[in-house]
Structures are given as structure tokens and as C-alpha cells.
């Protein structure tokens, strides 16, 4: 397994959050959503540069309330259909490189998604993301629930 270069040091930024949801899609579909299909559920169509490989840099842009929000990251760990870990850098993280870890556990035909977002620079940034992640996961669930594993 390839190791990430220069993983972020979060020791001075211990603020984090956890968001969980039972999703209606399989772990395979959700893994692809996080590694290949950001523009189907989160990013603006045509505004994603992403290759799912450790140390690969990625870019995506989110459009919300008439504004554009560029995001940058790089993959730190990938375990097919089980785990996606990437850095997450945006105006919402005040330019700090945070880490989003998505763990996928099958529950029959559904999946338990456990998301940890760590390394926030301050409480307002953490609180803003804590409010947003449940809605983002709900949107993910609704937009990809009908996708099949082999798509």
C-alpha cells in the first residue's frame, strides 16, 4: 500500500466532528461516489479534477446560494469499498488542510457511512461543517441511491 507524502500534522488543531448515516447504496457505489463521481452529488458538473490514487491532488468546486466554493485535496488512504481518506482545504477550513475520513460498512444492501472531519482551525469552522455534513450526506444518499454496483 502506498503511503501518503507529507500527511497533515493535526496535533495543533484537534477540533473534529463525526457525521453518520445509513445509506441506501452499496459500499461499492459509495466508494465510487467519493473517488470518481463527485460531480454527481457534491461538486458542480464539469468542475472536478480527480484521480483516485494515494498522493494524487484533486480539485472540485461547489456552487451554493449563487456562490462558488473551490476545494482542494489529495488522497491519503484508499481501501476499495471500505475507506476513503483525503485532505480537504477550502475557504470553510480557512485555508487549513483538514482531513476527511469516510468509512463504509455494509448492512445488507445498505451501508453505514461514518465520516470524521478533523483538523479545524477554530470552533466556528468546525461548527459550520458540523451543520453542513448531515445535509451533504442526505444529498449523497438521494442522488446515488439508484445506482448499481457495476456502473
N, C-alpha and C positions, 0 to 999 in steps of 0.2 A: 504494500500500500504506500502510495506517495505521501510524503509529509509536506505540510504547508511551509512555505518560507515566511519568515518574519510574522508569526502569529501575533495578533494584538496583545499587548500587556494590559489586562483589565484590573490589575491589583490596586490602582489608584482610583478606579471607577467601579465600585462594587454594586451599584444600583442595577437591578434587573427586574424582569417581570416574567410571568408564566401565563400562557393562554392555552386552553384545551378545548377540544370539540370532538364529538363523534361524527365522522364524516360519512357520507353516503357513497363514496367511491372507494375503490380498492387501493391498497398501498402503491401498487404499480402506477395507477393513474395519477395519484397524488405526487409521487416522486417525479414523474414527467412534468406535472404542473409546475413544480418548483425548479426544475432543471432545464426544461425545454419550452414550456408553454406559458411563460409569464404574461404574454400579451393576450391570452385567452381569459384571464381572470383578474389581473392586477395592473399591469402596465398598459399604456396606450398602444393600440395596434401600430406596428411598424417602428416602435420606439424601444426595441430591446436588442442588445448585443450580448450574447451569452453562449458560452460553450461549457458544457458540464464536465469539468475536469479540475482536479485539485490544482490550485495556483492560477487558474485562468481568471482573468479580470472580466467583470461584467458591468453593463450599464443598462438602466431602464428608467423610463420616465412615467410618472403617474400624473394624470390630469384629474383635478378635483376642484369643484367650485370655480371653474373658469381659470384656474392657475395651473402652471406646470411645475412639477417637483422632480428634478433629476436625482437619481440614486446611483450609487456606485458600490461595487463589492468585488469579492473574489471568493472562490470556493476553498474552504479549509478541509472539509471532510465530506466524502460521499460514500454511502453504502446503499447500493441499489435496493429500492423499495423499502428501505428501513430508516435512512438518516440523510439529511442534508444540513450542512453547516456552512454558512457563508458570512462574510463581513457585510455590514450594512451601514452605509455612510450617506447622509443626506442633510438638508437644512434642519430637519427634525431632530437629528442627532448632533446638531450644531458643529458639523464637520468632523466629529469624532468617529473613529472606526469602531462600531459596535459589532456584536456577534449574534446572529440569529441561528438557533439550532432547532430543527424540525425532526421529531422522532415519530415514526409511523408504526403502529402496532395493529395487526389485523384483528377484527372482531367479526367473525363470519364473513359476510360480503361487504362489511363496512370497515372503517378504520378509526382507531383512536389517534388523533393528532395532538401531540404535546409540543408546544412551541415555547422556547426560552429565548428571550431577547435580553442580552447582558451588555454592560459597559456604558451605561448612560452617564453623561457628564453632570447631570443635575436632576433634581426631583421633578421640575416641570416637564422636562423632556421625557422622562420615564412615564409620568402620568399621562401625557399626551398619547404615547404609544400604547399604554395600558387601555385607554379608552378606544383606540382605533383597532387593535388586533382582533377583538371579537367580531367586529363588523367585517373586517377583511377576510377572516376565516369563513364567516357566513356567506360572503360573496363567492369565495372559492368553492364552497360546498354546492351552492346553487348553480354556478356556471359550468362545473365539470361533472356533476353527479351522473349524467347520462353517458359519459364517455366510457368506452370499452377498454379493457386492458391492452389490446393489441393495436390501438390507434396511435 
